[in-house]
């Protein structure tokens, strides 16, 4: 059965990196992958065209699709818009509208890039870590929220951190299942010594662990987890945590790999439908220059093949093609060593397609 893939280039470097990922999808299609590609608008591009960062037409496209590939959203030109119209609200709305609650963020250090990490090679060599971030709850969505004026005239900002037990159990079971497919070790990250909501988080994780006796469950406070990520990251295999903690920890983990431009992500619903995107932003400072690294977006396609399209062999082949290109010494500017020549966004994409097709 033909699988429908919605492509949302977005803003900044989004169109450039997605163009290279589309080349890969088209090469896979030529090799027998039964997919139908469709494009749509999100973020600032959607606001410019339709006055809203998530038009109803885009949400309808996403609902019909089997998987979504997204570039990036945002830019300084939109910072003065009211919050509901900012590009990031389109992304948050898509995640919430599709119930994409489980965010998988791998941090994998390719051996060819060990020298690019700011940590010592012996600390990070062989790193293969998965962070499972709850994506549709927590402080980013909790109500009430806002800014109010107190009786003395001072302004006060407030946000609500809230999780229902069912939300915690849902992301917990997703993380346990991921751990079963890897090293069978799961570390749950919370702040149970201070926050009641994460005390419930820990209690819930401990309760559902009884259904996963083959997975070793441990716990860390988030501040310790941040320290351990840069101290001995290879002690960790799968981490599961709240929306905000996961946002912060996954970006910290990204830098262990040498460049945020190498890391893909998946956001899944309960049935395996997913949105796939690089974890980096729209990088407006380099947009249009043809120097952005497309490998995170291409590796997001590999995650799409694995988790939503049930095409694990093709996912493995695509990841191997990226490794081949790195073996050939090709580097975009962000992963090039001092004095090393770099290639363009398009040249890197072409090289991956050539390695995949060869």
N, C-alpha and C positions, 0 to 999 in steps of 0.2 A: 504494500500500500504506500502510495506517495505521501511523504511527510512534508508539511508546509513549514517553511522557515521564514520568519519575519526579520528583516534587517533594518535596524534603526541606527543610522550613522551618527546623528546627534550634532554636537557642536565642537569647536576647536579642532583638535587633531582627529576627532572622531571619524569624519569622512575619509581621511587619509589612511588610517589604520584598518578601517572596515573594508576599504577597497581591496586591500591585500588579503584579508580574510575571505572576501568574496571570491577572489581568484582561486583560493584553495578549495572552497566549496564547489566552484565550477569545475575544477580539475577532478574532484571526487565524483561529481555528477557524471562527468565524461567517462569515469572509470566504473560506473555502474550504480552509484548511490542514487536512490530514487527519491529526489527531493524537488520541491517547487519553491523558488525564491521570490520574495515580495519585499518591497521597501516601504517605509513609513517615516513619519516625522515625530520627533520628541524633543523636549527641552527648548532651548532658545530658538532653534530652527522652526519648531512648531509654533512658538509664540509669534515669531516674525510672520509666519504664513497665516495663522488662524487665531492669534490673540490668546492662546492658552498653551501651556507646556505639555499637556496631555489631551489632545482633541479626542472627542468621542470616536472619531473614525479610527484613530490609532489604537485605542483600547479595544475596539471591535476587531481590528486586524489581529491584535495580540491574543484575544480570546479564541479566535479561529485557528491560530498557529499551533503547531506541535512543539516549537521551540523558537526562541527569540535571541538574536545576536545584536548586542548594543555596543556602540562606540564609547561616547562620553557626553556629558551634558555640562553646561555652565559657561560663564565668561564674565569678565568685569563689567561689560556693557549692560548686564541685567541686574546688577547688585542693588540698584535703587528702585526696582519694581516692588510692588507689594508682595509679601511673602507667598501668597497663593499663586502668583504668576511667575515666580522664579523657576528657572529650568530644573533645579533639583526637585521641585515639587512634582514635576512630571514623572521623574524616576521613582520617587516615593509612592506616588499614586499608582503607578504600574505594578510595583511590588505588592501593594496592598490590594489592588483590584484583582490581581491574579492569585492572591494568597500564596505568594512565594516566600514562605516562612523560613526555609532552611538554606542558609548561605554558606557554600563551601569555598574556602579560600586556602588553596595549597601554597606552601612556601617550599619550593624545590630549588636546590642549588645545582645547576648543571656543572659537572666537573670542569668543563672548559672555562667556566667563569669564576672559579674559586678565588682567583686573585682580585676579582672585582669587589668582593665583600670587604667591608671595613673591619671585620673580625678576622682573627688569625685563621689560616686554612685548617689547622687541626681542630678548631672549634666548630667550623661550619661544613667542612668537606663531608659529603654524603647526606646533607640535610634533606629530609623529606617529611614535612610536617603538614597536617591538615587542621585548619581552624574551622569549626562549625559555629557559625554566628546566627543567633535568632534574629530574624530580619523584619518582622511585621508588628512587633510589640515593644514594650519597654518605654524608655523615656522619650524616644523620638516620636511616639504616637500617643502617649498618655495624656489624658485630660483630667483636670483643667490645666491650661497653660496660657502664658501671655505676659504682659507687662501692665502693672496697675500703679496707680498713684495712692500713696498712703495719706493718712490724715494730716501729717506734717508737711505734705507736698513732695516728699522723696519718692522716687520711682522704685519699684520692686519687680524683678523678673522672677517667674516661677514656671517650673515644669514638673510633671508627675511621673515618677518611675513606678509602673504597675505591671504585674504579671499574674495572670490566672494560672491555677494549677494545671489546667488542660493545655495551656500554651507551653508551659515548661515541659510537661510530659511529651508533647508532640515533638519539640526540638530535641529532647533527650533521646527519644527512641530513634530519631533520624541519625543522631550522632553515634549511638550504640551500633546501628546497622553499618555505618561507615567504618567504625572501628573493627567490626567483624571482617570487613573486606581488606583490612590492612594488618596492623600488628597486634590487634586485640588489646590495646591499651587506650583508655579514655580518661582524660583529665578534665574535670569540671571546674570552671573558674568563676568565683563569686566574691562577695564581700560580706559573708554571712556574719562576721563579727561586729558589723556596724549597721547593715541594712536588713530590715525585716523581710523585704521582698526577696532578697537573695538567700536568706535563711530558709524560706519556703522553697527556693530553687534547689538548695542542697538537699533538703529533706525529700523532695520529689525525685531527684536523681538517685538518691540512695534507695528509695522505694522501688523504682522501676529496674534498678540494677539486678534485682532478684530474677528478672526474666532474661538476663544476659550473663549467666554464670560463667560463660567462656570469655568474657571481657573483664579485664582488671580496671576497676574504677578508682580514681584518686581525686583529690580536691586540692585547689590552691586558691588563696586570696589573690585578687587581681594585681595588687602591688608586687607580691612575690612572683607571680607569673611573668610580669614585665621584666623583673630582674633575671629570672631563670632563662627567659628567651635570649638574653644577650650573654648570659654566663655559660650555660650548657644546654643549648637548644635541642641537641640530639637525644636528650633524655625523654623528650616529648614526641608523641606520635599523632594522636588526635586530641584536640582541645574543643570543648563546647562551652559557650558563654552567652551572655546577654547581648542585646543589640549594640549598646554603646561600648561595652568592654571589648566586644569582638571587632568593632570598627577600629579602635585604637590598637589593640594587640596585633591585628592582621597587618596593619601598616608598619608596625615595628618589625614584625617577622619578615615583611617584604624586603627590608633593607639588609637582612642577613644574606640574601641571595645576590646582592650586588647591584640590583636595579629593580625598581618597581615596574619597569617596562617589560619584565619577564613573566609577570604573574597573572594568571587568568582567575576567573571565579565563576561559580554557578549558583543560581538562586532557584530552588526547587519548590514545587507544591507537593501535596500529599501523594499525587499520582505519578510524579517523575517529570512532569512538564517543567521546563526551566527557561530562565533568561540567563544568557552567558555574556560576560563582559570582562575586560581587563580591569584590575582594581585601581589603576591610576585614573587621574582626572583628565580634563579636557586640554590642559597645558596650552592655554591661549598664547603664551609667550613664544612658542615655536610653531604654532599652527600655520600651515601654508608654506612651510620651508622645506618639506620633504625629508625631514631628519628624524621624525618620530619612530620609535621602535614598534613594529607591528606584531612582534612575537607573542606578547601577552594575549592579543586578540586572536591570533592564529591558534594559540594553545587553548583559548576559550572554545574554539571550534572542536578541538579534541575532547574537551570535557562534554560538549554537546553530543558528540558522537557516542560517548561512553554512557552518559546518564539519561539522555532523553531519546536517542535514536537507536539504542541497543546495537551499536556498531563498534564493539570494543576493538576488534582487529584493525579497523580503519583508524581508531583513536591511537592505538599503539604505533601504527605506521606513520601517522602524522607527527607524533612526538619524536619518533626516530628521525624523521626528516629534519626537524628542528635541530636535533643533535648533530646530524650530518653537516648542516650549514655552519654550525658553530665549530665543528671539527675543521671545516674548510677555512676557518679564520675570519669569516665575515662578521662584522660588528657594526651596529648602528652607533651613533655618537655616545649614547648613554652607557654602553657596555664596552667601549673601546678603551684599551689601556693608553697611558700617556705616550704620545708619539705614534700611536697605531692609526692607520688609515681607517676611515669609516665609510659605510655605504649608505645609500638613500633608503627611505622607507620602501619605495617601489622595488629597488634592487633586492632588498631582503625578502620581500614577498615573492618575487620571481625565483629566487634561489630556493626557497622552501618548496614551491610548486615543482621546480626541476628535480629536486631531491625526492619528492613524493612520487613523481611520475617516472623517475628513473629506476 
